[in-house]
Amino acid sequence: MRRRGWIAVGAVALLLLVGAGATLAWSGAEAPAPAGEGSAVAEAGPRPLTADEAERLAVARFLAFRDGSRTFETAVPTAEGTVTLRGRFDHRGGVGIATAVLDGESAVITWDDALFVGWTGAGSGEEVPTAPPAAPGAARPLDPTESSIDAVLVLLLNLGADRPDNAQLLETSDARWLRGDDVDGTAVDVFSGPTDAASGAAGGTTRFWIDESGALRRFEADLPAGAVSIDLNPEEHVAVPRAPELG
């Protein structure tokens, strides 16, 4: 599987779910204790990363790839309203699946780095689908320049990488430690991503909630329609079946 660099995507409108777009950048330690009751909570930020913090940020995407998959939940602002996505991305297989809900109507979607497939009226809207519907779905190219939903799906597939990022470059970049926090009771440190040299996206447009082990628990990116926050749950690898439309 090819290695993806820092996340850099744009977005603007499409399919069942329409939205507004943007250019985003993904970045990448004796560290202060992760959030909660430790010293990281009292410390003032933002400040440059320590070596240990840069190392934790550098391995976050690699750990997702190593584990194989992550479940996620997010709410995406679009021109038609807020779309809730609950799903899973299989980093080993390079394919994701989710249930999407807008104004009480649900759909199932699946995607890889090239194609998006959707089934309107499918899914419970609550449970992560285990497989795409058997009926043929509506397929189209995945295009983050045309849809805020597609932009978020591209972000999700880029939250895994088959090797760690360069911790030394991250430590000397404009990535910053922002504060201590917790996600569902797990202590984390919150980091802002650096400026992306390829896209020119400014540092701070992405933020990462990283636990003590280096696992990414929450990711946030700025879109013109508003900030999108993605909650991520580490798990043992669960394969996502590939819909026929994805090839």
Order of alpha helices (4+ residues) and beta strands (2+ residues): alpha-beta-alpha-beta-beta-beta-beta-beta-beta-alpha-alpha-beta-beta-beta-beta-beta
